[in-house]
């Protein structure tokens, strides 16, 4: 069974720009690949006094590093990155996000936006009247560290992605083929595997896999073990007659360009807009998700998010569709692998 995958990249930026000098002595920006920028970002954010986040600008091929202390600006620019002076550290924003999540509200998602240097609350169409007023009050109490955005759709779990897998009462998508205790298996969304016990390649077809461990809500991952001799290559279906080989897993980064494959809407590209997002679905809150502007529709649940040959996540849910656009959230693959004990082939 071919599988679908999609990748995620990181993009972090500050809200206040401190422009570099135009003199001959001004440091020059390095042209960096995504991988090189990620390595440099790790070095710089661990060295400067207060980590305020960083992001990769894929179009300009540059790394942008947020700083809260002007003294750190010189160090960042000397390393070949762009420095932006911002107000809040990542620790401060993470604390604000945690406070808002404790008071979570169905129909909202919360994530640290490194580009705006704020916690962004996205509220769907169900949040109105007294609920919206309460949300605005909660945001105001955080002293300018929070921004509210509206989504025209409704946050729901998506029931598709990658190659279609069918079970009694629903259809989802296969995420990534893995091995579990030496046996072939696959990862998908937890809201799929915790609700459906066995899976087939076609509706009403013979069973090819049985669901195992999974979690939803809280997280959104699940694993199913193959019961027969179904072919299970480590690749993603690109729906054009070709596939993308998957050689390993990686953490998504803000600003990263990624791809999603799903059985309903097939292949779509986009960008990672946040990591460690918390989304409050009607069934409960899921934490630690990758937030993207990649579209998805019902039937794409569990499908793969990848960047090149690296697995990044499985489709969890979101709002909107592939006509109007919207937000889609993904369960990180790395978290699912650690929780289940599975390994990519």
C-alpha positions in Angstrom: 0.0 0.0 0.0 1.5 3.3 -1.0 1.3 6.0 1.6 1.0 9.8 1.6 3.3 12.1 3.4 3.9 15.8 3.8 6.6 18.1 5.2 6.7 21.0 7.5 9.1 24.0 7.8 9.7 26.6 10.4 9.3 30.4 10.0 9.8 32.7 12.9 10.0 36.5 12.9 9.9 39.5 15.1 7.5 42.4 15.1 10.0 45.3 15.2 12.7 45.5 12.6 16.1 47.0 13.5 17.6 47.6 10.0 21.2 46.8 9.3 23.6 49.6 8.6 24.2 50.4 4.9 27.9 51.1 5.5 30.7 49.0 4.0 31.3 47.5 7.5 27.8 46.3 7.8 27.6 42.5 8.1 26.1 40.7 5.1 23.3 38.1 5.2 24.2 34.6 4.4 22.2 32.7 1.7 21.2 29.6 3.5 19.4 26.3 2.8 16.6 25.3 5.1 18.9 22.7 6.8 21.7 25.2 7.2 19.4 27.8 8.6 18.0 25.3 11.1 21.5 24.4 12.4 22.5 28.1 12.7 19.2 29.0 14.4 19.9 26.3 17.1 23.4 27.7 17.7 22.3 31.3 18.0 19.1 30.9 20.1 21.1 28.8 22.6 23.8 31.5 22.8 21.8 34.8 23.1 20.5 36.0 26.4 16.8 35.4 25.9 15.5 33.1 23.2 12.7 34.9 21.3 12.5 32.5 18.4 13.7 32.4 14.8 12.5 31.5 11.3 13.6 30.7 7.8 12.6 33.0 5.0 12.4 30.4 2.1 12.0 33.0 -0.6 15.0 35.2 0.5 16.9 32.1 1.7 17.8 33.8 5.0 17.5 33.2 8.7 15.7 35.7 10.8 16.4 35.6 14.6 14.3 37.5 17.1 16.2 39.2 20.0 14.9 41.1 23.0 18.2 42.7 23.9 19.9 45.1 21.5 23.3 43.6 22.6 22.3 40.3 20.9 21.6 42.0 17.6 25.3 42.4 16.8 26.0 38.7 17.5 23.2 37.5 15.3 24.2 39.8 12.4 27.8 38.8 12.7 26.7 35.2 12.2 25.1 36.1 8.9 21.4 36.2 10.0 18.9 39.0 10.2 18.1 40.3 13.7 14.7 41.6 14.7 14.2 43.3 18.1 10.9 42.1 19.7 9.2 42.5 23.1 8.5 38.9 24.2 10.7 35.9 24.8 9.5 32.4 23.7 9.3 31.5 27.4 6.9 34.4 28.0 4.7 33.5 25.0 4.7 29.8 25.9 3.5 30.8 29.4 0.7 32.9 27.9 -0.3 30.1 25.6 -0.4 27.6 28.5 -2.6 30.0 30.5 -5.0 30.3 27.6 -5.1 26.6 27.0 -6.1 26.0 30.6 -9.1 28.2 29.9 -9.6 26.6 26.5 -12.8 27.1 24.5 -14.2 24.8 21.8 -13.8 26.2 18.4 -10.4 27.9 19.1 -6.8 27.2 18.4 -3.8 28.7 20.2 -0.2 28.9 18.9 2.9 31.1 19.3 3.4 33.1 16.1 7.1 33.9 16.1 6.7 36.3 13.2 4.3 38.6 15.0 5.9 37.8 18.4 2.5 37.1 19.9 0.2 34.2 20.8 -2.4 34.0 18.1 -5.9 32.6 19.0 -7.8 31.5 15.9 -11.6 31.4 16.6 -13.9 29.6 14.2 -17.5 30.5 13.3 -19.0 28.9 16.4 -17.3 31.4 18.7 -19.7 34.4 18.9 -21.8 36.4 21.4 -20.8 35.7 25.0 -18.1 33.2 24.0 -16.4 35.8 21.8 -16.7 38.5 24.5 -15.1 36.1 27.0 -12.3 35.3 24.6 -11.6 38.9 24.0 -11.4 39.5 27.7 -9.0 36.6 28.2 -6.8 38.1 25.4 -6.8 41.6 26.8 -5.7 40.3 30.2 -2.4 39.3 28.6 -1.2 42.8 28.0 -0.8 42.9 24.2 0.8 39.5 23.9 -2.2 38.0 22.2 -3.9 38.5 18.9 -7.3 37.1 17.9 -8.0 35.9 14.3 -11.2 34.5 12.8 -11.7 31.5 10.7 -14.7 31.3 8.4 -15.0 27.5 8.9 -15.5 25.2 11.9 -12.7 23.3 13.5 -13.3 19.6 13.0 -11.3 16.4 12.7 -10.7 15.5 9.1 -11.5 11.9 7.9 -9.0 11.4 5.1 -5.3 11.7 3.7 -2.7 9.6 1.8 -4.0 6.3 0.5 -7.6 5.6 1.6 -8.2 3.1 4.4 -11.7 2.0 5.2 -13.2 0.8 8.4 -16.6 0.1 9.8 -18.3 3.5 9.9 -15.6 5.6 8.4 -12.7 6.3 6.0 -9.3 7.8 6.8 -5.9 8.0 5.2 -2.7 6.1 5.9 0.1 8.3 7.2 3.4 6.4 7.1 4.4 2.8 7.1 6.5 1.8 10.1 7.6 -1.3 12.0 6.5 -2.2 15.5 8.4 -4.9 17.3 9.7 -6.1 14.0 6.2 -6.3 12.4 4.9 -4.1 9.6 2.4 -1.4 10.7 1.2 2.1 9.8 0.6 5.4 11.6 -2.6 7.4 11.2 -4.7 9.8 13.2 -5.8 8.8 16.7 -9.3 9.9 16.1 -9.4 7.3 13.4 -7.7 4.3 15.1 -9.5 4.8 18.5 -12.9 4.7 16.7 -12.3 2.0 14.1 -10.9 -1.4 15.0 -9.9 -2.8 11.6 -9.0 -1.5 8.2 -9.3 -2.5 4.5 -7.9 -1.0 1.3 -11.4 -0.8 -0.2 -14.9 -0.3 1.3 -16.1 -3.7 2.5 -12.9 -5.4 1.4 -10.8 -7.9 3.3 -9.1 -6.7 6.5 -5.5 -5.8 6.1 -4.7 -4.2 9.5 -5.9 -4.1 13.1 -5.8 -0.9 15.2 -3.5 -0.8 18.2 -2.4 1.9 20.6 -3.5 5.5 20.1 -4.6 8.7 21.8 -7.4 11.2 21.1 -8.0 13.8 22.4 -4.9 15.1 24.2 -2.9 14.0 21.2 -4.0 12.6 17.8 -2.0 9.6 16.8 -2.7 5.9 16.4 -1.1 2.8 15.0 -2.4 -0.3 13.2 -0.6 -3.6 12.6 -0.8 -5.4 9.2 -2.5 -8.8 9.4 -1.4 -10.2 6.0 1.0 -9.7 3.2 0.0 -6.3 2.1 2.8 -4.4 0.4 4.0 -1.6 2.6 6.7 0.6 1.1 8.1 3.6 2.9 6.8 6.1 0.4 4.0 8.7 -0.1 1.5 8.6 -2.9 1.8 11.8 -5.1 -1.3 11.0 -7.1 0.5 11.5 -10.5 1.7 8.0 -10.9 4.8 8.6 -8.8 5.7 8.4 -5.1 8.0 10.2 -2.6 10.4 7.9 -0.7 10.4 8.5 3.0 13.8 7.9 4.7 13.2 9.3 8.1 11.3 11.7 10.4 12.0 15.3 11.3 10.7 18.1 13.4 8.6 20.8 11.6 9.9 24.4 11.6 8.0 27.6 11.2 8.3 28.9 7.7 9.2 25.5 6.2 7.6 24.6 2.9 5.7 21.3 3.2 3.4 19.0 1.2 0.3 17.0 2.3 -1.1 13.9 0.5 -4.6 12.7 1.2 -7.2 10.4 -0.3 -9.9 13.1 -0.7 -8.0 16.1 -2.0 -4.7 14.4 -3.0 -1.6 16.5 -3.0 -1.4 20.2 -1.8 1.5 22.4 -0.7 1.9 25.1 1.9 3.9 26.5 4.8 4.3 25.7 8.5 2.8 28.7 10.4 3.3 27.5 14.0 4.4 24.5 16.1 3.1 23.3 19.4 -0.4 24.5 18.6 -3.4 23.6 20.8 -6.7 23.0 19.1 -10.1 22.6 20.9 -12.2 20.3 18.8 -15.8 19.4 19.8 -14.4 16.1 21.1 -11.7 17.7 23.2 -8.4 19.6 23.1 -5.3 18.3 21.3 -1.9 19.8 22.1 1.5 19.9 20.4 0.2 20.1 16.8 1.9 21.5 13.7 -0.2 24.4 12.2 -0.1 25.1 8.5 -1.9 26.9 5.7 -2.2 23.7 3.7 -5.8 22.9 2.9 -7.6 19.6 3.7 -11.1 18.2 3.6 -13.0 15.4 5.3 -11.4 12.1 4.4 -7.9 13.4 4.6 -7.5 12.5 8.3 -4.3 10.6 9.1 -2.7 11.5 5.8 0.9 12.4 5.5 2.7 15.7 5.9 6.3 15.7 4.6 9.2 17.8 3.3 11.3 16.0 0.7 12.1 12.6 2.1 11.3 13.4 5.7 8.1 12.6 7.4 6.7 15.4 9.5 3.1 14.7 10.6 -0.3 13.1 10.1 -3.4 15.1 9.3 -5.5 15.9 12.5 -8.1 18.5 11.6 -8.8 22.1 10.8 -11.2 24.5 9.1 -12.0 25.5 5.6 -11.5 23.4 2.4 -9.3 23.3 -0.7 -11.6 25.8 -2.5 -11.6 28.6 0.0 -8.5 27.6 2.0 -8.1 27.5 5.7 -5.9 26.1 8.5 -4.9 22.4 8.9 -3.2 20.9 12.0 -1.0 17.8 12.0 0.2 15.4 14.7 4.0 15.4 14.7 5.4 12.0 13.5 8.3 12.2 16.0 5.8 12.3 19.0 3.8 9.4 17.6 7.0 7.3 17.0 8.2 7.9 20.6 4.8 7.1 22.1 4.1 3.9 20.2 7.7 2.6 20.0 7.4 2.3 16.2 10.2 3.0 13.7 10.2 4.2 10.2 11.5 1.4 7.9 
